[in-house]
Amino acid sequence: MKSELLLRLVAGLILTVALIFPGAVGAAEGGSAGRYQIVVDTNSARQTFLIDTATGHIWLLNTITALESEPEVWEPMPRFDSARQETDWLKTQTPKPKE
């Protein structure tokens, strides 16, 4: 049952990307790569990433399980070009309470 759902999800995702980003289909056919690339990490947590090859922005496909419909959304991932950017970002985050 889960594999059928996963297959439907992947098929829908591929169709969506092919319709929205037709350049990505050309890359699969031996043409040049499109601006947006979808990368699936099958080694660890089976995570799916959307990468904008022009800007370097990265999004993670995430399921919001707190909502009844459990929608899947692309969540932006922070990217740091310097230690200063990372430090500034860390200052905006709330640490976990100590156990």
C-alpha positions in Angstrom: 0.0 0.0 0.0 2.8 2.4 0.9 4.7 1.5 -2.2 1.6 2.3 -4.4 1.3 5.7 -2.7 5.0 6.4 -3.2 4.7 5.4 -6.8 1.8 7.7 -7.4 3.6 10.5 -5.6 6.8 10.1 -7.7 4.7 9.9 -10.9 2.8 13.0 -10.0 6.0 14.8 -9.1 7.7 13.9 -12.4 4.6 15.0 -14.4 4.5 18.3 -12.5 8.2 19.0 -13.1 7.9 18.0 -16.8 5.0 20.4 -17.2 6.5 23.3 -15.2 10.1 22.9 -16.1 10.3 21.3 -19.6 14.1 21.9 -19.7 14.5 19.2 -17.0 13.0 16.6 -19.3 15.7 17.4 -21.9 18.4 16.5 -19.4 16.9 13.1 -18.9 16.9 12.6 -22.7 20.6 13.5 -23.0 20.1 17.2 -23.6 21.2 20.0 -21.4 20.2 20.2 -17.8 17.3 22.6 -16.9 17.5 25.3 -14.4 15.7 23.3 -11.7 16.8 19.8 -10.8 15.1 17.3 -8.5 17.5 15.1 -6.5 16.3 12.1 -4.5 18.6 10.8 -1.7 17.9 7.1 -1.6 20.7 6.3 0.8 19.5 7.6 4.1 16.1 9.2 4.7 14.8 9.1 1.2 14.7 12.9 1.0 13.8 14.8 -2.1 15.4 18.2 -3.0 14.6 20.8 -5.6 17.7 22.7 -6.6 17.8 26.0 -8.6 21.0 25.7 -10.5 21.1 29.4 -11.3 20.9 30.7 -7.8 21.9 27.7 -5.7 18.7 27.8 -3.7 17.5 24.5 -2.3 14.1 23.3 -1.2 13.3 20.1 0.7 10.1 18.2 -0.1 8.3 17.9 3.3 5.0 16.4 4.4 3.1 18.5 6.9 1.7 15.7 9.1 0.1 18.2 11.5 -2.6 18.9 8.9 -5.4 16.4 8.1 -4.7 16.4 4.4 -1.0 16.0 5.0 0.0 18.2 2.1 3.5 18.0 0.6 5.3 21.3 0.3 8.7 22.5 -0.8 10.4 24.1 2.2 13.4 26.4 1.6 16.6 25.3 3.2 19.0 27.9 4.5 22.4 28.2 2.7 25.4 29.9 4.2 28.1 31.5 2.1 30.1 32.5 5.2 30.6 31.6 8.8 29.1 35.1 9.6 25.8 34.2 7.8 25.6 30.9 9.8 26.2 32.7 13.1 23.6 35.3 12.3 21.1 32.6 11.4 21.8 30.6 14.5 21.0 33.7 16.6 17.4 33.6 15.2 16.9 30.0 16.3 15.5 28.7 19.6 17.7 25.9 21.2 16.0 22.8 22.5 15.5 22.7 26.2 18.1 20.6 28.2 16.8 17.3 29.4 
